[in-house]
Structures are given as structure tokens and as C-alpha cells.
């Protein structure tokens, strides 16, 4: 009897082990976590852990497994193949994903083929292959997003001709845009650590129905990695990653480490990244008509208490671009039950001083440098959030509810001092943001999906300024950037959307949102600038809506048409800022600003050819009413003033009559076979606004030239190689905006020249744990700048990185 029981136990143990499968990359052999495994007819699924393992016992005895992952799409794997491969489920990366799932369009899982908007995804695997220094570089290298830079520690994404506070950044469901997001150029995106991203999704076009104010050009949603539970009972499961990277163009030294501790119901994920960037070397191959463009001949250095102009030993090295940064991420995940999940999220990003290179490279009329110092002081972004997910399969009100409470604490500091001037101005801004989101899904009758929710936000801005005499070591007051008595901005909103799967070929999406935005700003001291008012109060109610139709006339075709509206309410930066945007131009507050509205239409076509190639073409047209544009203004009856010792024309944000932005985006993707893939992107945008005062048509600011990326990938047996070309068209003088935001002073005498770069990279997987990546970027050592940028891009750049997973 004892022997029989032993045999039975052995058999049961064998059967139980046989139900555990491991999902791996068929090329690199790496384990794939967070892959969803399910069957064609079942409603149950299982998810792989940090080691790629999952127990498929709840799925019964299927003859076929379906495996879905954000980086790999959906794979169909027969169980006979799984058993023959010793319970290994091997899946491969495909650029063409016929059943890709996206989240950004509705804050929940949607088939991309059902979404009536342009959505582009960048997976963790793609990010690892691109090997970007910052999240701004990651978006640029994707070929679908343009980014401007005023300094190396920068990056201001542009979506469909909209930039800064007209596009929305969202990280882990929390909006990053706050009350001082300016209309010029931003660098906040570099506070998101690309080494911790599970994926990034970009939703193009107005998205105010889901996300509220600011989402005029689109929304960039960043999803950081989630802690992984163990699958082997209460036994602790430990996994981690280590990465080190060196780039010679800016002497970059980056180190990253993360560790995941997983138990049956509790998991912790901790990460730390540190980057040390040296001065950036630009390319040496220049256009023959302007061989001095972008060269740094002199820089400022203080010697024995006197500012001196020092000759740069290598004019291609942009002295004054170096900085350092560290990022810390901590997450705790608690799976209370199959119905309740809790996630605590902590993110901290902090930099050293970041020199504002464009200002440091300016010269004054006497031939000296204009500034001895101009830098962003140590910048900080702290975010803590708590997320509760509740699943109710047969719930009357909702099937899934997500609640997010978040707190953000942001510091921004600007430090400037003119050349051979002993007075240094130090402006410090602190923004505290509280937010609460509640989002719900309800599925009805298999064809209808309702999504609805509410959002509350509160922003508090404190602005201080100090004037320091560095020769005498004395301090005094200086003019603050924002109202010195403090300011606040809050919003409340509700929304509802409906998806109707009419049949297998037609899907209808509609939605509406109502937002209420309040703003208060107050000045106590107007000594430094004579405002004719001391307090501003605004209250705006803004509706927005959308309706879209997706038609799939055949398996290989997808057509969509979308009409949507968006809005952006004036924030503290719009209402209360005093700022010299360019030499001789001063932007002053305008308390009469009204919200601007975007009315957008787009039509798109997608054609898949034998599941091997796909072409996507989208045309969009956006009409802005009450568009906020910078125009000449009068302050106390004067159209010019003396500011910081410089005669300056008075400008202000004003609601122009209308502006029109239109363009075309095209993407061609091909998986020729298991080894070769190809992808090419093309983007064209045009923007104009009508100046009703002079009845003239004027170029809109922030409109990039033609840009794109074309690359060919080869992969086989642990090796992945790519050769690609990135390019930008020319930006002619007549297409520059007169507002100063396009930074014509940092271009050539004919505008910004067209350019292209040739690049190559190779990555090899050594076993299951070690990955080496080597890239040679800008092989021809081309000198180039992105439009509106004040710093040149890297010259020839050798990048090497080593990743170890355990």
C-alpha cells in the first residue's frame, strides 16, 4: 500500500509540474514576464512571473495556447509543440501585430484595430534596443515624435505641431502637467527613467475626453514596470537587472540596478539609475555655406573674481552642457485576492545644475559673452501614488474600477548672471500637486462597453527670488517669475465614453467630458515690475467630446475616421509670468486669457499585406479657436520697456482669432521573414494662425519640419542588428514664427538646414543572462540641430552597454 501511495504522489507531482510552462523569446532565449496565456474559448487566463513561468492548470486541457504580450503581440502555440519543447513556449518579436492591445486611448485594454485614433507603442524590448540616454531621446529615436532641446539636459516633445503645455505627459496613470508647464519648451520628460519603462504609448490628437486640459496635440503615457509575484507558493523569488553604458560623444557614464522580491501575494520592485554626462561633442561635417554654425569658440570662466572669456580648445565640444542625474523607483504590489489589487508607487528624480546652453552661447553687442551663468538649479520631481484595482466580474455598476490618489512635489530653479556683472538672480519655484482619479469599465451584452470616471486636481505654486552680489556676498530681493504671494489652480471633471462593436467589421466610439478649472494668482510686491493689477481670478467650464468609427471591410484593411475636441485652460505660467523669451523681447502676464479649444478631424487607412507588411497613412486637420499665441502687447500704455538693462518689446499671450494645424503621417512596416524586419516613418505638419489686427496669415510656432526614421533589422540566434537613417527637412526663414519661440537666433542665416544621419547597432545575447549592445551613431560625424533647438546634436558616437539579468 505504501508503494502505491508513493507512485500516486510521484505521478501527481509530475502532472503538476507538467502544467507549468515557461515563455521565452525564441531569438534571445530570455524569459518573458507578464505574458498573458489563455485559450480560444475560455474566460480564464494566467500571467507569467518574473522568470517567465506560469501554471496553466486553470486553463484545463487545451489543445492550443494563445500568448499575448505588449512587445510580442499575440502568438498561437499548439500544446503538442509545447510538450515537444519540454514545456517551453517560444515566441518571437514581430513589428506587425495584428491584435495589438493598447491602453492609452481609454485607460483600459483596447484592441488597436478598434481604436479610432493614431496610437504608437514603444515596448520595453524596443527601448532596450534603442538604448536611449533619456526618455526624450527614446521618443525621438522612435521616428514618430519630434523633440526640441535648449540644452543637453532637455527634451520637449512635439505632437502634431503642439508642444510643452499643449501635449500631456502621464506616468502610471498620473498626469505630470502642472500649473507652471510653460508654452515654450520643457525638459520635464527627462525625469522619467527609460530603464524602468515597461512600455510607452503615444496617442495623437486631442484627448481631452479622457485626460482633460492640455491634451491638444496628444498624450504620452509612460507605464513603469510592475512588481512580479512568485508562482511557487510562499517561497521568495528574487530577480534583477544590472546595466552599465558608456557613450563617447558626451562621455556618458550610466549605471542602473533593479531588484524584484516576489512572494505569493506581495512583491517589491526597487531601482536606481545614475547618469554622469560630460560636455557634448557635436559633429564636424558642416554645411559649406556656414562652417561656423554650432561651434563653441569661447566659454566663460571666473578667474580671481573676474569673468574671463576662455578659448575652447575644441570648438566642436559644447562647453557648458555637462550635468548629472539620479532616479529612484520603488513599488510595492499586494494581490489581496483575485478581486482586489493594491499598488504603492514612489518615484524620485533629481539632477545637478543643468546649464542652459543656448543662453550661455549668446554674445552681446560688445563682442563679449552675454551670460557668465545661466543654469537650471537642481531639479526635483517626487511622486507618490496609491492605486487600487477592483474587479467585479458580474458587477452591476462596473466590472473593473481603478482608483489612484497621488501627490507630486516639483522644484524648478533658474540661476542667471550676466558676464562681468556681480549680481546673480536666483528664482525658485515649488509646485505641490494633489490628484484623485476614479475610472470604471462596464461591459454590456458583449457588444457595448461603457467607461466613465472622475478627476480632481489641486496645484499650489510658491515662487521666490533672490539677488546675490557675489563680490560682496550680500543678498537681497529679486523679481519672482510667478506671483510672489502664491497662486493655485484646481480642476474637477467627469467623463463617459461608449464603445459599440456593431458587428465584426464596425466599431463606434463616442465620449463626452465636462471640466471646471479655477485659477487664483496674487502679487504682494510689484516693485520689480509695475503691474496694473495685483490679483487674478479665473473660472472656466470646458466641455469636450469625440466620436469615431473604425471599419474593417476585410481582414487586411482598417479604415478610421475621428472627430474630437480638446481644450487647454490658462495656467499660472500663462497668467502670471514675466519672461525674456529672446533678446529684446519681454513676455508679460495677460489676465484676460480665455481657454483655447481644438476641433480636430482625422482619417486613417491601414493595409496589411499577407501578414507580412503594413502601411498606415493618417491625415489630420486641427482648428484652434481662441488660440493662445504671443503677440505685441501694451503695458501701462507702453509697447516697450527696459528689462534687465535691455530695451525690450512688450509681448503677451493673447487669444488669436483662429489657427489651423494640418499634416500627414505615414508608417511602413514589414516582417519579411523570421530574420529581417523593416520600418520607415514620415511626418509632415503645417501650422498657421490669422492675425486679425493686420489681417495676415502668420506661421504658428512649434511646427517641426518634415522628419522621420528608416531602419532595417536583422535577428538570428541571439544576434540583433539594425542599420537606420534619421532625417529632418529644412526649416526656411519664412516658416519661422515671429513670436521668438522658434529660436531663430540659434539657427543659420537661412534657417535650419536639412540633415540626415546614418547609424548602426548590434546586440548579442550570451546565454540567458548577459546582453551586450554596441552602436555607432552618426557615422558620418554630421553636424546638425533639431529645429528650434539651442544645442547641436551628438557627433559620431560610440555607445556600448552591458546588461546582466539574474
Buried (B, 14 or more C-beta within 10 A) or exposed (E): EEEEEEEEEEEEEEEEEBBBBBBBBBBBBBBBBBBBBBBEEEEEBBBBBBBBBBBBEEBEEBEEBBBBBBBBBBBEBEBEEBEEBEBBBBBBBBBBBBEBBBBBBBBBEBBBBBBBBBBBBBBBBBBBBBBBBBBBBBBBBBBBBBBBBBBBBBBBBBBBBBBBBBBBBBBBBBBBBBBBBBBBBBBBBBBBBBBBBBBBBBBBBBBBBBBBBBBBBBBBBBBBBBBBBBBBEEEEBEBBBBBBBEBBBBBBBBBBBBBBBBBBBBBBBBBBBBBBBBBBBBBBEBBEEBEEBBBBEBBBEEEEEEBBBEEBEEBBBBBBBBBBBBBBBBBBBBBEEEEEBBBBBBBBBBBBBBBBBBBBBBBEEEEBBBBBBBBBBBBBBBBBBBBBBBBBEEBEEBBBBBBBBBBBBBBBBBBBBBBBBBBBBBBBBBBBBBBBBBBBBBBEEEEEBBBBBEBBBBBBBBBBBBBBEBEEEEEEEBBBBBBBBBBBBBBBBBBBBBBBBEEEEBBBBBBBBBBBBBBBBBBEEEEBBEBEEEEBEBEBEBEBBBBBBBBBEEEBEBBBBBBBBBBBBBBBBBBBBBBBBBBEBBBBBBBEBBBBBBBBBBBBBBBBEEEEBBBBBBBBBBBBBBBBBBBBBEBEEEEBBEBEEBEBBBBBBBBBBBBBBBBBBBBBBBBEEEBEBBBBBBBBBBBBBBBEEEEEEBBBBBBBBBBBBBBBBEBEEBBBBBBBBBBBBBBEEEBBBBBBBBBBEBBBEEBBBBBBBBBBBBBBBEEBBBBEBBBBBBEBBBBBBBBBBBBBBBBBBEBBBBBBBE
